[in-house]
Amino acid sequence: MPNSDSVVELLLQAIPQLRSQLFFKTSLTALSHAMEDQVLAGLEQPLVVASFQQERFYRQEASRYQRIADISDQVYVLSAAGTSFDDAAEHYATVTFEEEDALSQEWHLVVIGEKYSACLICRERDSVISVAPASTPGAPALDQTRRFEGIWTQESIICHQAANLLLDRIAGYDAALVPKIRAAKQRYQLLSITTAAEVEIGPGADPFTQRLVTYLQAGQYKLLKAYRAIAVKERRERLVNSITSAIRRSLDPEELFQITVQELGSALDLCRCIIYRCHAEWPDIEIRHEFRQPQMPSLLGVEWPIVDNPLLDQIKAEHEMLVIPDTQTPPQAFATALDAVNYLIEEWHIRSWALVPLVYQQRLLGMIELHHCQDMPYQWSEDDLALVEAVAAQLSVAIIQADAYAHLQDLNQQLEALERTRSNLIAITGHELRTPLSTIQVCLESLATEPDMPEQLRSTMLTSALDDAERMRKLVQDFLTLSRLESGRIEWNFEALSLSECFDLALSSVQARQGNQRLEVDINVELPPKLPMVRADGEWVVEVIVKLMDNACKFTDPGDTITIAAQRVDENMIQITIADSGRGIEPYRLEAVFDRFYQEEGALRRTTGGTGLGLAMCRQIVEGLGGRIWATSKGKSHGSQFHFTLPIAEGRAALHVRHERGSLVLDDVNEDDLSLSELERRNPYILE
């Protein structure tokens, strides 16, 4: 069974006058070697008891204890059981204990002679720093940073008492050594525990020896400070390098933030660490990257204020880090700002707060926030804050690189779209311009070279040339119109309009293009009896309806019906729908049909005419009027429906009209009716 009693504690209890001291590993090694050298250099046959924490420590000193055993027959060595360490008594007694035994945490060396006595009884404490790399969790600290507390003295009373405790422990481990231990106590006249407590303790080691030990301890303390500084720098470099590696692997800001918040939170052992982007136009931001201790409430998904946060306002102005050691008793400079965000402090238990900005060339990109949420405030160390600032500088550069990469991708997509547009333009120009030009050229050459051409054929030639010239004019006009719409060079003339009037004008325009011929499709207009007026530019509304009707007629078989309908969808919008029973549109193409130069059958394999600009123009017009446009279809051979919305006219009397025998008739007016003269002025062709 392992023994859980600490020899250090037993010695301090036996001699209450003792006070433990702090020793470093190097100091203990030097003292142990000095005590062993004293044995090797002397003429006495002393009692020597040594306890090693692990077998590997014993193996480094095995040769020295072989030489000591040649001098004295009372040598005892204890160590944790290992592959080559076992209970034996060939040259000197070796005694094993289990790894769970209290001795595995202690370091002992006792020498008892007639003229010389010394003892070193120590127990290891947790190392103040650990410089083991993160890839080897649980690795021990460097020997120079290991600390022990206990007793080192040359006072014979204390040495005898320590020898007594260790010999009793050895007897408990190995009963075969009891006779030898009893003989040792008699030879060296070891005092009992009760006797030792009553004896007055002398001055201990001589002043010269004590001065040497003090000097050695001071030097070791300086080394410890140096190692602590090295460890801090190593931790800082390792964290920055890990973030740099993440940047090299990915330019995704989301991935960079997640890696950084985990690395930083783990390195500083924070209660909570969050990272987020800052945008001037955003009132708040959703927290998406967080490190927190398990007992802390999570901020993930919480809307974190940006605009109404005086702390962030100060950072935006100065681009400097803010550190608040205690939010309950803040410095006067932060008192007012903290009052404004006190609800955050109370809800998320923030006791100490540090805000480190992500800044690049005087531009605030984001924020790193460190939260300490314990009952007692936390003093942020300069090393920790310097580490966070170094990480923030590295992350700021990464954000700029990621943004630049994203912008480059957008630019590439725009260039690809431009290349597709160029290709489509070439194809369409080759088809839509070359064909009418060829016809015009043939007609004019025929007229010029055949003066005796019959009058009827001459008239046909002229008509064909004029028709194709008109076709080319419309194509060029569509190009120019779309260019003006996309560049925003259109001046809109908004007014209250009756949709019924717009539909009548559009139908008249479509019919006028047919001349004396009748439309091959039926057009059915379905309007509710009390339809409000819309606020729009009448010329452009008619243009949209005409183009949508032309598109519907193009893909509808003769004899089928095209339906035009309108309805109020909410308090602010009216929806207009133009539905046909033609070939329909595949679902994945419903959005693409509004792109410039889009041709369902390809630019050179079409059964219908057109440039692919009509629907693109409709989208630009509708969006410019404050509405939106979209298409629906159940697929091939199931027809298609084009919908667009327009805002309802506000603060005006809405005239409601209905179709009756091909003309518009006034049906109803709102309660705030306009006078008859006003109606005649605004709509002179409605009232007779």
Buried (B, 14 or more C-beta within 10 A) or exposed (E): EEBEEBBBBBBBEBBEEBEBBEBBBBBBBBBBEBBBEBBEEBEBBBBBBBBBBEBEEBBEBBEBBEEBBEBBBBBBBBBBBBEEBEEEEEBBBBBBBEEEBBBBBBBBBBBBBEEBBBBBBBBBBEBEBBBBEEEEEEEEBBEBBBBBEBBBBBBBBBBBBBBBBBBBBBBBBBEEBEEBBEEBBEEBEBBEBEEBBEBEBEEBBEEEBBEBBEEBBEEBEEBBEEBBEEBBEBBBEBBBEBBBEBBEEBBEBEBBBBBBBBBBBEBBEBBBBBBBBBEEEEEBBEBBBBBBEEEBEEBEEBEBBBEEBBBBBBBBEEEEBBBBBBBEEBEEEBEEBBEBBEEBBEEBBBBBBBBBBBBBEEEBBBBBBBBBBEEEBBEBEEBBBEBBBBBBBBBBBBBBBBBEEEEEEEEEEEEEEEEBEEEBBEBBBEBBBEBBEEBBEBBEEBBEEEEEBEEEEBEEBEEBBEBBBEBBEEBEEBBEBBEBBEEEEBEEEBBBBBBBBBBBBBBEBBEEEEEEEEBEBEBEBEBEEBBBBBBBBBEBBBBBBBBBBBBBBBBBEEEBEBBBBBEBEEEEBBBBBBBBBBBBBEEEEBEEBBBBBBBBEEBEEBEEEBBBBBBBBBBBBBEBBBBBBBBBBEEEEEBBBBBBBBBBBEEBBBBBBBBEEEEBEBBEBBEEEBEEEEBBEBBEEBEE
